[in-house]
Amino acid sequence: MKRLPITGRTLAFVGVLVPLLALFIYVALRSGPLAPVPVTVVAVESRSISPGLSGIGTVEARYTYKIGPTAAGRVRRVDVNVGDMVKAGQLLGEMDPVDLDDRVRAQTAAFKRANAAVFSAEAQVRDTSARFAYADSQAKRYEELLRKGSVAVMVAEAKAQEREVAEAGLAAARANLDAARQDMARISADSAGLGKQRANLRLIAPVDGLVVAREADPGTTVVAGQPVIQVIDPESLWVNVRFNQLGSSGLASGLHARIVLRSDSERQMAGKVLRVEPLADAVTEETLAKVTFDSMTDAAQVIGELAEVTVALPAAGAAPVVPNASVQRVNGQTGVWLIDDGGLRFAPARIGAADMDGLVQVHDGLKAGDKVVVYSQQALKAKSRVKIVEHLPGIKQ
C-alpha cells in the first residue's frame, strides 16, 4: 500500500483549515446555539413577608340617585347634561303637568268659596244666637208675669214656643257652620294633595353630585319610577373588586390596598378595604370586596373604569423566599431552576404566599442559601449551559 505524498500545498491547506475549525468551534461554544445562556441568579432567603392579593374591579359610586317621576307622564324639560355638577335642591327638570295646574286653580277657587261659606255660617250662628237670647229672655219674663197673673196662659205659651223655634234655628246654624268648616277642610286637603302632586313633577337634586346619565329627553313618555336623570355622589367612589378565592384567606376590612387604573398604569393610588362582601360568587369562585380611595380622584374620568387592586394581607411566617420571576412551569410542574455544583437543575417546589414586592414563599423544594435563576436570555433546559451575569440587557430588575 502506497502512502499519499504530503506536499507543501497539503500542509498549507491543513494549516489554514485547523485554525478555522478551532475558531468555528470556539465561536459556536461562545456565541452560537451551543453558547452558555446568560442568567441572573439570587440566593434564597428565609424570612417573613406580607402577602399581597391581586384582583380586578370596577370603579363605582357608592351612592347613586335615580331621579324620575312618581307617576307616568311626559317629560317637559331637562335642564342639565351629563357631566354637570349640581347642588342639593337644584331643579334638574320638570314633567308635563297636563291639566294639573287647572285642577289646582279650581281647588283654590273652591277653597275661597268654602271659606266664604264658613263666614256666612258664622254670621248666621251669631244672628240665630241673638234671636235665641231675645226669645229666651221674653219667655222667662212672660213666665214670671204668668205666675203673677198679669198675662194670659196662651201668651206665655206663645213666647215659650218662640224660644224653642229660636233654639232650633241656632242648632241648625251651628250645624251649617260645622258642615261648612268640614267642607273647607276637605277642599284644603285636596288642594294640598294636588300641590304635592304638582311638586312631584319637579325633578330635584337630592344631594350635591355629578350627573352621569340623562336617560330621557323632553317629549319622552316615562312610567312611574323610571329614571330620567342619574346623579352620583363623587365623594363616595370605591372599587368593586373580585379576588380569587384561592389565597384570599386573611382578606378583611381595614387592610391597605394599592390601586392602578387601566387608563394610567404608571400611577399607583393608595386605598383601603372598606368591607368584604358576605356573599361570594359561587360560579366564578371569587370573593367580592369594596375598596375605597384614600384620596378622591376626578370622578368624571374614572367611573366605570377597570382597576387592578392589590391588597397587603397580614404577614406570613418565615419561609424560603424567591422572586416571583424565578418561578417557572416545566412539564406541568411548578418550580425553579437551581444552580447546583455549577450545573443547572429544575427543582419542583410548592409555592406559597406572595407579597406586593414580587417575592413568593416556597414551602417545599428549597432551602436558604440555594441559588436560583431569576432571569435568562432564553428558555432553559436541563442540559443548558449557563453563564451567570449581573444584569441582562432589556430586562428591568
C-alpha positions as CSV (number, residue, x, y, z in Angstrom):
1,M,0.0,0.0,0.0
2,K,1.4,3.3,-1.0
3,R,1.4,6.4,1.1
4,L,-0.1,9.6,-0.3
5,P,2.6,12.1,-0.8
6,I,2.4,15.0,1.6
7,T,3.2,18.1,-0.3
8,G,3.7,21.6,0.8
9,R,0.3,22.6,-0.6
10,T,-1.4,20.0,1.5
11,L,0.4,21.2,4.6
12,A,-0.6,24.7,3.9
13,F,-4.2,23.7,3.5
14,V,-4.2,21.8,6.8
15,G,-2.5,24.7,8.5
16,V,-5.3,27.0,7.4
17,L,-8.2,24.6,8.0
18,V,-7.3,23.6,11.6
19,P,-7.3,27.2,12.9
20,L,-10.6,27.9,11.1
21,L,-12.1,24.8,12.6
22,A,-10.9,25.7,16.0
23,L,-12.3,29.3,15.6
24,F,-15.6,27.9,14.4
25,I,-15.8,25.6,17.5
26,Y,-14.9,28.5,19.8
27,V,-17.5,30.8,18.3
28,A,-20.2,28.1,18.4
29,L,-19.5,27.4,22.0
30,R,-19.4,31.1,22.9
31,S,-21.9,32.9,20.8
32,G,-23.8,30.3,18.8
33,P,-26.6,27.9,19.7
34,L,-24.2,25.9,21.9
35,A,-23.1,29.0,23.8
36,P,-24.0,29.2,27.5
37,V,-27.2,31.1,28.3
38,P,-26.7,34.3,30.3
39,V,-28.7,34.2,33.5
40,T,-29.1,36.2,36.7
41,V,-29.3,34.4,40.0
42,V,-30.3,35.2,43.5
43,A,-29.7,33.4,46.8
44,V,-32.7,32.0,48.6
45,E,-33.5,33.8,51.9
46,S,-35.7,32.6,54.7
47,R,-37.9,35.4,56.1
48,S,-41.4,36.6,56.7
49,I,-43.3,38.5,54.1
50,S,-46.6,40.4,53.9
51,P,-48.6,38.6,51.2
52,G,-50.4,40.5,48.5
53,L,-53.7,39.6,47.0
54,S,-54.5,40.9,43.5
55,G,-57.9,41.3,41.9
56,I,-59.7,43.2,39.1
57,G,-62.6,45.5,39.8
58,T,-64.6,48.4,38.5
59,V,-64.7,52.0,39.9
60,E,-68.2,52.7,41.1
61,A,-70.0,55.3,43.2
62,R,-71.3,54.1,46.5
63,Y,-74.4,56.4,46.3
64,T,-76.3,56.6,43.0
65,Y,-79.6,58.6,42.8
66,K,-82.1,57.8,40.0
67,I,-84.4,60.8,39.7
68,G,-87.7,60.4,38.0
69,P,-91.5,60.9,38.4
70,T,-93.7,59.1,40.8
71,A,-96.5,58.8,38.2
72,A,-96.5,58.1,34.5
73,G,-96.1,61.3,32.4
74,R,-94.3,63.1,29.6
75,V,-91.0,64.9,30.2
76,R,-91.5,68.6,29.7
77,R,-87.9,69.8,30.0
78,V,-84.4,68.7,31.3
79,D,-82.1,71.5,32.5
80,V,-78.8,69.6,33.0
81,N,-76.5,67.5,30.9
82,V,-74.1,64.6,31.6
83,G,-71.0,65.9,33.4
84,D,-72.7,68.8,35.1
85,M,-72.2,69.3,38.9
86,V,-75.5,70.0,40.7
87,K,-76.4,71.3,44.2
88,A,-78.8,69.8,46.6
89,G,-82.3,71.2,45.9
90,Q,-81.4,72.3,42.4
91,L,-84.2,72.0,39.8
92,L,-83.0,69.4,37.2
93,G,-86.1,69.2,35.0
94,E,-89.8,69.0,35.0
95,M,-92.6,66.7,33.9
96,D,-95.6,68.0,31.9
97,P,-98.5,68.8,34.3
98,V,-101.2,68.3,31.7
99,D,-104.4,69.6,33.5
100,L,-102.9,69.6,37.0
101,D,-102.4,73.4,37.0
102,D,-106.1,73.9,36.1
103,R,-107.2,71.5,38.8
104,V,-105.0,73.4,41.3
105,R,-106.7,76.7,40.3
106,A,-110.1,75.1,40.5
107,Q,-109.3,73.8,44.0
108,T,-108.1,77.3,45.0
109,A,-111.4,78.8,43.9
110,A,-113.4,76.1,45.7
111,F,-111.4,76.8,48.9
112,K,-112.2,80.5,48.7
113,R,-115.9,79.7,48.1
114,A,-115.8,77.3,51.2
115,N,-114.1,80.0,53.2
116,A,-116.9,82.4,52.3
117,A,-119.5,79.8,53.2
118,V,-117.8,79.5,56.6
119,F,-118.0,83.3,57.1
120,S,-121.7,83.2,56.1
121,A,-122.4,80.3,58.5
122,E,-120.7,82.1,61.3
123,A,-122.8,85.2,60.7
124,Q,-125.9,83.0,60.7
125,V,-124.9,81.5,64.0
126,R,-124.4,84.9,65.5
127,D,-127.8,86.0,64.2
128,T,-129.7,83.0,65.5
129,S,-127.8,83.2,68.8
130,A,-129.1,86.8,69.2
131,R,-132.6,85.7,68.3
132,F,-132.5,82.8,70.7
133,A,-131.2,85.1,73.5
134,Y,-134.1,87.5,72.9
135,A,-136.7,84.8,72.7
136,D,-135.3,83.1,75.9
137,S,-135.5,86.4,77.8
138,Q,-139.0,87.1,76.6
139,A,-140.2,83.6,77.5
140,K,-138.7,83.9,81.0
141,R,-140.3,87.3,81.5
142,Y,-143.8,86.1,80.5
143,E,-143.4,83.0,82.7
144,E,-142.9,85.4,85.6
145,L,-145.9,87.5,84.6
146,L,-148.0,84.4,84.3
147,R,-147.2,83.4,87.9
148,K,-148.3,86.9,89.0
149,G,-151.5,86.6,86.9
150,S,-150.7,89.6,84.7
151,V,-150.8,87.8,81.3
152,A,-152.9,85.0,79.9
153,V,-151.6,81.4,79.6
154,M,-151.8,81.5,75.8
155,V,-149.5,84.5,75.6
156,A,-146.9,82.8,77.8
157,E,-147.0,79.6,75.8
158,A,-146.6,81.6,72.6
159,K,-143.4,83.1,74.0
160,A,-142.1,79.7,75.0
161,Q,-142.7,78.3,71.6
162,E,-140.8,81.3,70.0
163,R,-137.9,80.3,72.3
164,E,-138.0,76.7,71.1
165,V,-138.1,77.9,67.4
166,A,-135.1,80.2,68.1
167,E,-133.2,77.4,69.8
168,A,-133.8,75.0,66.8
169,G,-132.7,77.7,64.4
170,L,-129.5,78.2,66.5
171,A,-128.8,74.4,66.4
172,A,-129.3,74.4,62.6
173,A,-127.0,77.4,62.1
174,R,-124.3,75.7,64.2
175,A,-124.7,72.5,62.2
176,N,-124.4,74.5,59.0
177,L,-121.2,76.2,60.3
178,D,-119.7,72.8,61.2
179,A,-120.5,71.4,57.8
180,A,-119.0,74.5,56.1
181,R,-115.8,74.1,58.1
182,Q,-115.6,70.4,57.3
183,D,-116.1,71.2,53.6
184,M,-113.4,73.8,53.8
185,A,-111.0,71.3,55.5
186,R,-111.7,68.7,52.7
187,I,-111.0,71.2,50.0
188,S,-107.9,72.3,51.8
189,A,-106.6,68.7,51.9
190,D,-107.4,68.2,48.3
191,S,-105.6,71.4,47.4
192,A,-102.6,70.2,49.5
193,G,-102.6,66.8,47.7
194,L,-102.7,68.5,44.3
195,G,-99.9,70.8,45.4
196,K,-97.8,67.8,46.3
197,Q,-98.6,66.1,43.0
198,R,-97.5,69.3,41.3
199,A,-94.3,69.5,43.3
200,N,-93.5,65.8,42.4
201,L,-93.4,66.8,38.8
202,R,-90.3,68.9,39.5
203,L,-87.1,66.8,39.3
204,I,-85.0,68.0,42.2
205,A,-81.4,67.0,43.1
206,P,-81.4,65.3,46.5
207,V,-77.7,65.9,47.1
208,D,-74.6,67.7,45.7
209,G,-73.4,65.4,43.0
210,L,-72.5,64.8,39.4
211,V,-74.9,64.0,36.6
212,V,-73.8,60.7,35.0
213,A,-76.8,59.8,32.8
214,R,-79.6,61.6,31.1
215,E,-82.0,58.8,30.2
216,A,-84.9,60.7,28.8
217,D,-85.3,63.9,26.7
218,P,-88.2,66.3,26.5
219,G,-91.3,64.8,24.9
220,T,-90.4,61.3,26.1
221,T,-93.2,59.4,28.0
222,V,-91.9,57.6,31.1
223,V,-93.6,55.4,33.6
224,A,-93.7,55.7,37.4
225,G,-90.2,55.1,38.9
226,Q,-88.4,55.2,35.6
227,P,-85.3,57.4,36.0
228,V,-84.9,60.5,33.9
229,I,-81.5,61.7,35.4
230,Q,-78.9,59.8,37.4
231,V,-76.8,61.7,39.9
232,I,-73.9,60.2,41.9
233,D,-72.0,61.5,44.9
234,P,-68.4,61.9,43.6
235,E,-67.0,61.8,47.1
236,S,-68.1,58.2,47.6
237,L,-66.1,56.4,44.9
238,W,-64.9,52.8,45.6
239,V,-63.7,49.8,43.6
240,N,-65.9,46.8,43.4
241,V,-63.2,44.1,43.3
242,R,-63.2,40.4,42.6
243,F,-60.5,38.3,44.2
244,N,-59.7,34.6,43.5
245,Q,-60.9,32.6,46.5
246,L,-57.5,30.7,46.4
247,G,-55.2,32.8,48.6
248,S,-57.9,35.2,49.8
249,S,-57.7,33.9,53.4
250,G,-57.0,36.8,55.7
251,L,-58.8,39.4,53.5
252,A,-60.6,41.8,55.9
253,S,-61.8,45.3,56.2
254,G,-59.1,47.9,57.1
255,L,-56.3,46.4,55.1
256,H,-54.2,48.7,52.9
257,A,-54.5,48.4,49.1
258,R,-52.8,49.6,46.0
259,I,-55.0,50.7,43.1
260,V,-53.9,51.0,39.5
261,L,-56.3,52.3,36.9
262,R,-56.4,50.9,33.4
263,S,-56.0,54.3,31.9
264,D,-52.9,55.2,34.0
265,S,-50.9,52.1,34.6
266,E,-47.9,54.0,35.8
267,R,-49.7,55.7,38.7
268,Q,-50.4,53.8,41.9
269,M,-53.1,55.2,44.3
270,A,-53.5,54.2,47.9
271,G,-56.7,52.7,49.2
272,K,-58.2,50.6,51.9
273,V,-60.6,47.6,52.1
274,L,-63.9,49.0,53.3
275,R,-65.7,45.7,53.6
276,V,-65.6,42.1,52.3
277,E,-69.0,41.0,50.9
278,P,-70.6,38.1,52.9
279,L,-71.9,36.6,49.6
280,A,-69.2,35.3,47.3
281,D,-69.6,34.4,43.6
282,A,-70.0,30.6,43.5
283,V,-69.9,30.5,39.7
284,T,-66.6,32.3,39.2
285,E,-65.2,31.2,42.6
286,E,-64.4,34.8,43.5
287,T,-64.6,36.8,46.7
288,L,-66.1,40.2,46.4
289,A,-64.9,43.3,48.3
290,K,-65.2,47.1,48.3
291,V,-62.0,49.1,48.3
292,T,-62.1,52.9,48.8
293,F,-59.6,55.5,47.7
294,D,-57.5,57.3,50.4
295,S,-57.8,60.5,48.3
296,M,-60.5,61.3,45.8
297,T,-59.8,61.5,42.1
298,D,-61.7,63.0,39.2
299,A,-65.0,61.1,39.2
300,A,-65.9,62.1,35.7
301,Q,-62.8,60.3,34.4
302,V,-62.7,57.1,36.2
303,I,-66.3,55.9,36.9
304,G,-66.8,52.6,35.3
305,E,-63.1,52.1,34.6
306,L,-61.3,48.8,35.3
307,A,-58.8,48.9,38.0
308,E,-56.2,46.4,39.3
309,V,-56.2,46.2,43.1
310,T,-53.5,44.6,45.3
311,V,-54.2,44.2,49.0
312,A,-51.5,43.7,51.6
313,L,-52.6,40.7,53.7
314,P,-51.3,40.0,57.3
315,A,-47.7,38.9,57.5
316,A,-46.9,35.2,56.9
317,G,-44.4,33.1,58.9
318,A,-40.8,32.8,57.9
319,A,-40.0,30.5,54.9
320,P,-37.6,30.4,52.0
321,V,-38.3,33.4,49.7
322,V,-37.6,33.8,46.0
323,P,-38.5,36.4,43.4
324,N,-41.8,35.7,41.6
325,A,-39.9,35.9,38.2
326,S,-37.9,32.8,39.1
327,V,-40.9,30.5,39.4
328,Q,-41.3,28.5,36.1
329,R,-43.6,25.7,34.9
330,V,-41.8,22.9,33.2
331,N,-43.6,19.7,32.0
332,G,-46.6,20.5,34.1
333,Q,-44.6,21.1,37.3
334,T,-44.1,24.4,39.1
335,G,-40.6,25.0,40.4
336,V,-37.4,26.9,39.9
337,W,-34.1,26.4,38.1
338,L,-31.2,25.8,40.6
339,I,-27.5,26.3,40.1
340,D,-26.2,23.1,41.5
341,D,-22.4,22.5,41.5
342,G,-22.0,24.8,38.5
343,G,-24.8,23.0,36.6
344,L,-28.4,23.5,36.1
345,R,-31.2,21.6,37.7
346,F,-35.0,22.1,37.8
347,A,-36.4,21.7,41.3
348,P,-40.2,21.3,41.7
349,A,-41.5,23.5,44.5
350,R,-44.7,24.2,46.3
351,I,-45.4,27.9,46.1
352,G,-47.0,29.8,49.0
353,A,-47.9,33.4,49.7
354,A,-46.6,36.3,47.6
355,D,-46.2,39.9,48.5
356,M,-46.6,43.1,46.6
357,D,-42.8,43.4,46.0
358,G,-42.7,40.4,43.8
359,L,-41.5,37.9,46.4
360,V,-43.0,34.4,46.9
361,Q,-42.6,31.9,49.6
362,V,-41.6,28.3,48.8
363,H,-42.7,25.7,51.3
364,D,-41.0,22.6,49.7
365,G,-38.1,22.0,47.5
366,L,-35.7,24.9,48.5
367,K,-33.7,25.9,51.5
368,A,-32.0,29.1,52.5
369,G,-28.7,29.7,50.6
370,D,-29.7,27.9,47.4
371,K,-29.0,29.9,44.2
372,V,-32.0,30.1,41.8
373,V,-32.2,31.6,38.3
374,V,-34.3,34.7,38.2
375,Y,-34.0,35.8,34.5
376,S,-32.5,34.0,31.5
377,Q,-31.9,35.2,28.0
378,Q,-33.8,32.3,26.6
379,A,-35.8,29.3,27.7
380,L,-33.7,26.9,29.8
381,K,-33.5,23.1,29.6
382,A,-31.9,20.5,31.9
383,K,-28.8,20.3,29.7
384,S,-28.5,24.1,29.0
385,R,-25.1,25.6,29.8
386,V,-25.5,28.9,31.7
387,K,-23.3,31.9,32.4
388,I,-24.1,34.0,35.5
389,V,-24.2,37.7,34.8
390,E,-25.1,40.7,36.9
391,H,-27.7,42.1,34.5
392,L,-29.5,41.1,31.3
393,P,-29.9,43.9,28.7
394,G,-33.6,45.0,28.2
395,I,-34.8,43.5,31.5
396,K,-35.8,45.8,34.3
397,Q,-34.8,44.2,37.6
